[in-house]
């Protein structure tokens, strides 16, 4: 059985999920307009996403900035730009 994934192009959501311990399972940079991030589709990740959109998440701003920087680095490695 193939593992279900959550796909998002939202950098802030992806940075927050990474900051909270979710693993980025992949990055798709084939679309010239957007970069997609992939996460496990499990109940805990779904809850975090719901809490994110509901404004219920609190994270350390420095950890969030570090997670964002890590994702941007991975994008640059993926795209070669």
C-alpha positions in Angstrom: 0.0 0.0 0.0 1.4 3.4 -1.0 1.8 6.0 1.7 -0.6 8.9 1.5 1.0 12.4 1.4 -0.1 15.9 2.0 1.0 18.4 -0.7 1.2 22.1 -0.1 2.7 25.1 -1.8 2.4 27.2 1.3 5.9 28.1 2.6 4.7 29.4 6.0 2.6 26.3 6.6 5.5 24.0 5.5 8.0 25.9 7.7 5.6 25.6 10.7 5.1 21.9 10.2 8.9 21.4 9.9 9.4 23.5 13.0 6.9 21.3 14.9 8.7 18.1 14.0 7.0 16.9 10.8 9.4 15.5 8.1 9.4 17.0 4.7 9.3 13.9 2.5 9.9 15.6 -0.8 9.9 18.8 -2.7 8.5 19.2 -6.2 10.0 22.2 -8.1 8.8 21.1 -11.6 6.1 23.8 -11.7 7.6 27.1 -12.8 5.1 29.1 -10.7 5.1 27.1 -7.4 7.1 24.8 -5.2 5.3 21.9 -3.5 6.2 20.3 -0.2 5.1 16.8 0.8 4.4 15.6 4.3 3.0 12.4 5.8 -0.8 12.3 5.7 -1.5 11.2 9.2 -3.9 12.4 12.0 -1.3 14.4 13.8 -0.2 16.3 10.7 -3.9 16.9 9.8 -4.5 18.3 13.3 -1.5 20.6 13.0 -2.7 21.9 9.7 -6.1 22.5 11.1 -4.7 24.3 14.1 -2.4 26.4 11.8 -5.4 27.6 9.8 -7.4 28.1 13.0 -4.6 30.3 14.5 -4.0 27.9 17.4 -0.3 27.2 16.8 2.4 28.9 18.9 6.0 28.4 17.8 9.3 30.0 18.7 10.0 32.7 16.1 13.7 31.8 15.8 12.9 28.1 15.3 10.3 29.1 12.6 12.9 31.3 10.9 15.4 28.5 10.9 12.8 26.1 9.5 12.0 28.6 6.7 15.7 29.0 6.0 16.1 25.2 5.8 13.3 24.9 3.3 14.6 27.8 1.2 18.0 26.1 1.1 16.4 22.8 0.0 14.5 24.7 -2.7 17.7 26.2 -4.0 19.4 22.8 -3.9 16.4 21.2 -5.8 16.2 23.9 -8.5 19.9 24.8 -8.8 19.0 28.5 -8.4 
